[in-house]
């Protein structure tokens, strides 16, 4: 069973964690501000790569941003690459004028 949950951390950061059978196998490190989400890093466990988990996290991120009317600042190379490959699909959520 695959599940993605938003986990808040004590340092004001958060992450979208992807669980397979209740075990975290991938995560996307983020920080949520009133109008934007900064995405810092996407990590998939080495033994779980190639299964599409990063893409699932990315899709969840975009859906979350759209639902909550937030823009995404992609500091994460993976997220930036996804936006750059299909800018027309993400014009409504991609805030590419700020990178920090």
C-alpha positions as CSV (number, residue, x, y, z in Angstrom):
1,X,0.0,0.0,0.0
2,X,1.4,3.4,-1.0
3,X,0.5,6.5,1.0
4,X,1.7,10.1,1.0
5,X,1.5,12.2,4.1
6,X,2.4,15.8,5.0
7,X,4.7,15.7,8.1
8,X,5.5,18.9,10.0
9,X,9.0,19.1,11.6
10,X,9.9,21.2,14.7
11,X,12.2,23.5,12.7
12,X,9.3,25.0,10.7
13,X,10.1,22.7,7.8
14,X,7.9,19.9,6.6
15,X,8.0,17.0,4.2
16,X,5.8,15.0,2.0
17,X,6.7,11.4,2.9
18,X,5.8,8.5,0.7
19,X,5.2,5.3,2.6
20,X,5.1,1.8,1.2
21,X,3.6,-0.7,3.7
22,X,3.9,2.0,6.5
23,X,7.7,2.5,5.8
24,X,9.1,5.8,4.5
25,X,10.8,5.1,1.2
26,X,10.8,8.7,-0.3
27,X,10.5,12.2,0.9
28,X,10.3,15.7,-0.4
29,X,11.7,18.4,1.9
30,X,9.6,21.6,1.9
31,X,8.7,24.7,3.8
32,X,5.2,26.1,3.5
33,X,4.8,29.9,3.6
34,X,1.5,31.8,3.4
35,X,1.6,32.1,-0.4
36,X,4.4,29.7,-1.5
37,X,6.0,26.3,-0.9
38,X,9.7,26.1,-1.2
39,X,10.9,22.7,-2.3
40,X,14.4,21.9,-1.2
41,X,15.1,18.3,-1.9
42,X,13.5,15.1,-3.2
43,X,15.0,11.8,-1.9
44,X,14.1,8.3,-2.8
45,X,15.9,5.4,-0.9
46,X,18.5,3.8,-3.2
47,X,16.8,0.4,-3.2
48,X,13.5,2.0,-4.2
49,X,14.6,4.1,-7.2
50,X,13.1,3.5,-10.6
51,X,9.6,2.9,-9.2
52,X,8.1,6.3,-9.9
53,X,8.0,7.5,-6.3
54,X,9.7,10.9,-7.0
55,X,7.0,11.5,-9.7
56,X,4.3,10.6,-7.2
57,X,5.6,13.0,-4.7
58,X,5.9,15.7,-7.4
59,X,2.3,15.1,-8.5
60,X,1.1,15.3,-4.8
61,X,3.1,18.6,-4.4
62,X,1.4,20.2,-7.4
63,X,-2.0,19.0,-6.4
64,X,-1.5,20.3,-2.8
65,X,-0.3,23.7,-4.2
66,X,-3.3,24.0,-6.5
67,X,-5.8,23.0,-3.8
68,X,-4.3,25.5,-1.4
69,X,-3.7,28.3,-4.0
70,X,0.0,28.3,-3.4
71,X,2.9,28.9,-5.8
72,X,6.0,26.6,-5.8
73,X,9.6,27.8,-5.7
74,X,11.6,24.8,-6.9
75,X,15.1,24.9,-5.3
76,X,15.1,21.1,-5.7
77,X,16.7,20.1,-9.0
78,X,14.2,17.4,-9.7
79,X,11.2,19.6,-9.3
80,X,12.8,22.4,-11.3
81,X,13.5,19.9,-14.1
82,X,9.9,18.7,-14.1
83,X,8.7,22.3,-14.4
84,X,11.2,23.2,-17.1
85,X,10.3,20.2,-19.2
86,X,6.6,21.1,-19.2
87,X,6.2,24.8,-18.3
88,X,2.8,25.1,-19.9
89,X,1.4,22.4,-17.5
90,X,2.7,24.2,-14.4
91,X,2.3,27.9,-15.2
92,X,-0.3,28.3,-12.5
93,X,1.9,27.0,-9.7
94,X,5.5,27.6,-10.8
95,X,7.0,30.8,-9.3
96,X,10.3,30.9,-11.2
97,X,11.3,34.5,-10.5
98,X,12.7,33.6,-7.1
99,X,15.0,30.7,-6.3
100,X,16.0,31.4,-2.7
